[in-house]
Amino acid sequence: MAKTKQIGFFRRLRRWLIRLTLLWLVVTLMGVLSLRWFNPPTTAFMLQRAYGDAHPATELRHQWRDLAAINPALAMSVIAAEDQKFADHWGFDVAAIQQVLEDRQAGKSMRGASTISQQLSKNLFLWPGRSWLRKGLEVYFTAAIESLLPKRRILELYLNLVEFGDGIYGAEAAAQSIFGVSATALTAQQSALLAARLPAPKTYAINPPSAYMQQRARWIQQQIKQLGSEAYLDQL
């Protein structure tokens, strides 16, 4: 009798776990799909920046701009700096990931291999860290974003939500706060400097830029030419 009750308990538990898993999948996938039309007012990273204890409190600056109102030079600068295979991959740069693994085995310094889609998934839904749970969720949300959203929408979301400076999120807030212009009026040089800052937006100064940042911006502009300049965006 006791064994029968135990079996019944585990069966009920399994059914509830399956139901909860299906519910979570439906909710999260519908949430990602809604991003086709809905401009998110905030992200998980913004909320952690505003209410977390890891950084001093600061006023967050963020103002949404449609992709058409952001200078294409910034879009190309971000692609050149962060994810040159953005138009072609399905969310993950397999070659870059393989290179990171080889560098790790060789004891070389680590470099990032995250695509724009991966970074968007982290910013929107996750938290900083390197746990296996967070990495698994990143893979899930990245696959969902790539499956349910067009590339141009992914780029538009990223340009509006990525942190360009301490508490400065999105192209419009960055353009106004750092250069005193709108996102549509950014120059090619300003756009390259903003993209160069993305690996560590709280660390790299760009007003005025250091010698390293100037060099990095020149490299980004060279990469844009090699990618075909703004014609690259027609592939998206």
C-alpha positions, -999 to +999 in steps of 0.1 A: +000+000+000+028+024+010+046+016-023+014+023-043+010+057-026+047+065-033+043+056-070+011+077-072+029+107-056+058+106-081+033+103-110+014+134-098+047+152-093+058+143-128+026+156-143+029+189-124+065+193-136+055+187-172+026+212-169+049+238-153+075+233-180+050+236-207+035+268-191+070+283-188+077+275-224+045+291-236+049+322-214+086+328-224+080+321-261+050+344-262+071+370-245+098+368-271+073+368-299+056+400-286+089+418-291+081+418-328+057+447-321+063+457-285+091+481-275+103+470-240+105+499-216+132+482-196+154+451-193+166+427-167+200+444-167+184+479-163+164+467-133+195+451-117+214+484-124+186+505-108+179+483-078+209+460-073+237+465-048+266+458-071+269+494-084+263+528-069+228+542-075+225+563-106+197+578-127+191+556-158+189+573-191+170+556-219+149+568-248+135+545-276+143+553-312+131+533-342+159+518-364+151+544-391+159+572-366+193+558-357+222+566-380+232+535-400+268+543-391+261+533-356+244+500-366+273+492-388+298+502-361+282+478-336+281+450-361+317+455-371+328+457-335+306+430-319+293+405-345+305+406-381+286+374-390+253+388-377+236+386-411+245+350-416+244+331-383+214+317-364+224+332-331+257+316-324+291+321-340+303+285-339+338+293-353+343+320-326+332+296-299+356+270-312+384+295-312+377+305-276+377+268-265+411+263-283+425+294-267+414+282-233+431+249-238+462+266-249+462+289-218+457+321-238+438+351-226+400+347-230+380+368-255+343+371-259+324+351-286+289+363-279+268+374-308+244+404-308+215+380-303+232+364-273+239+398-258+203+409-264+190+377-246+212+384-216+203+421-214+166+414-217+160+384-196+190+373-175+216+384-150+254+389-151+274+357-142+289+325-156+268+298-141+257+268-162+220+277-155+225+312-168+244+299-199+216+274-206+189+300-204+210+323-226+211+295-253+174+290-250+164+327-252+189+333-280+174+305-301+139+318-294+150+354-304+165+342-337+136+319-345+108+344-337+123+378-346+136+392-379+173+403-379+165+440-384+142+438-353+170+421-333+194+449-343+168+476-334+162+461-300+199+458-293+207+493-303+180+506-280+188+485-250+226+480-248+245+500-222+267+526-239+278+542-206+272+541-169+234+540-167+231+551-204+210+527-224+204+528-261+216+549-290+195+580-284+204+584-247+241+578-256+241+603-284+225+630-263+244+623-231+278+619-246+279+640-278+249+663-274+232+652-306+204+629-316+210+593-327+202+602-362+229+629-362+258+608-350+289+610-372+308+579-384+336+587-359+312+591-330+294+559-339+327+540-340+337+554-306+303+543-291+308+508-305+344+506-293+331+513-258+307+483-257+330+457-241+334+479-210+311+510-212+318+520-176+356+519-181+364+533-216+363+571-218+353+585-252+348+622-244+377+628-249+388+594-262+421+578-252+447+567-278+435+532-274+399+542-281+409+562-312+428+532-325+399+509-318+375+533-336+398+534-367+398+496-367+360+495-366+357+519-395+381+498-415+361+467-408+329+485-419+345+491-453+355+454-456+319+444-447+306+465-476+296+496-456+259+503-451+250+479-480+256+452-455+223+462-437+203+453-469+211+416-461+190+418-429 
